Amino acid sequence: MSADEQAFSRWAGERQLALLRTAVLLTGDRHRAEDLVQEALTQVALRWRRLRDGSPEAYARQVIVRGNISWWRKHRHEVVLEVYDDASSTTADTVGAERRIVLDRALATLTPRQRATVVLRYYDDLSERETAEALGVTVGTVKSQAHLALRRLREASPELAELIGEDQR
C-alpha cells in the first residue's frame, strides 16, 4: 500500500463517523446517509493527491450535501416515513432517545435547504462562509435560511427552545 493510500485510509477512518452523523442529520435516513458518505469517501479517494494538503473534509461534506440536494430534488413529492429502532435503546438512555426523537421530528419540519443549513451551521459548527461554500449559496442566504429554520424549529417544537437558545433569535 502506497503512502497516499495509507494517508487516505487513516483520514477516512478518523472522519467517517463524523461524516455519517452529519449525513444522518441532513437526511433523516441512516441508509441514505451511509450511501452519501460512501460516495463522498469515494470522491475524496479519487482526488486524494489534490485534497490531502487542503481540506478533504470540506470536500467530502460538500459531496454529501450536494448528493442529498440531488436526491430530494428527484424525490420531493414522495412521502418518507421515518423508522426508529427502539430495540437498541435502554432505560438509561430513554431521556436522550426521547430528546433525539423530538429533534428528528422538528428537523423533519424544515425544508431540505433549511435542514442542511442548521446541521452544517450549528451541528458541524461551520462558519457562515463555510456553510455557504458547502451549500453553493451566498452568506446572505445562509443567514436567512438559518433565521427561518430556527424560527420554524421553535414553532414546531417549543421544548427545543432551550436547546436552540434565545441568543439565536
C-alpha positions, 0 to 999 in steps of 0.5 A, spaced: 500 500 500 502 506 497 503 512 502 497 516 499 493 510 500 495 509 507 494 517 508 487 516 505 485 510 509 487 513 516 483 520 514 477 516 512 477 512 518 478 518 523 472 522 519 467 517 517 463 517 523 463 524 523 461 524 516 455 519 517 452 523 523 452 529 519 449 525 513 444 522 518 442 529 520 441 532 513 437 526 511 433 523 516 435 516 513 441 512 516 441 508 509 441 514 505 446 517 509 451 511 509 450 511 501 452 519 501 458 518 505 460 512 501 460 516 495 463 522 498 469 517 501 469 515 494 470 522 491 475 524 496 479 517 494 479 519 487 482 526 488 486 524 494 493 527 491 489 534 490 485 534 497 490 531 502 494 538 503 487 542 503 481 540 506 478 533 504 473 534 509 470 540 506 470 536 500 467 530 502 461 534 506 460 538 500 459 531 496 454 529 501 450 535 501 450 536 494 448 528 493 442 529 498 440 536 494 440 531 488 436 526 491 430 530 494 430 534 488 428 527 484 424 525 490 420 531 493 413 529 492 414 522 495 412 521 502 418 518 507 416 515 513 421 515 518 423 508 522 426 508 529 429 502 532 427 502 539 430 495 540 437 498 541 435 503 546 435 502 554 432 505 560 438 509 561 438 512 555 430 513 554 431 521 556 436 522 550 432 517 545 426 521 547 430 528 546 433 525 539 426 523 537 423 530 538 429 533 534 428 528 528 421 530 528 422 538 528 428 537 523 423 533 519 419 540 519 424 544 515 425 544 508 431 540 505 435 547 504 433 549 511 435 542 514 442 542 511 443 549 513 442 548 521 446 541 521 452 544 517 451 551 521 450 549 528 451 541 528 458 541 524 459 548 527 461 551 520 462 558 519 457 562 515 462 562 509 463 555 510 456 553 510 455 557 504 461 554 500 458 547 502 451 549 500 453 553 493 449 559 496 451 566 498 452 568 506 446 572 505 442 566 504 445 562 509 443 567 514 436 567 512 435 560 511 438 559 518 433 565 521 427 561 518 429 554 520 430 556 527 424 560 527 420 554 524 424 549 529 421 553 535 414 553 532 414 546 531 417 544 537 417 549 543 421 544 548 427 545 543 427 552 545 432 551 550 436 547 546 436 552 540 437 558 545 434 565 545 441 568 543 439 565 536 433 569 535 
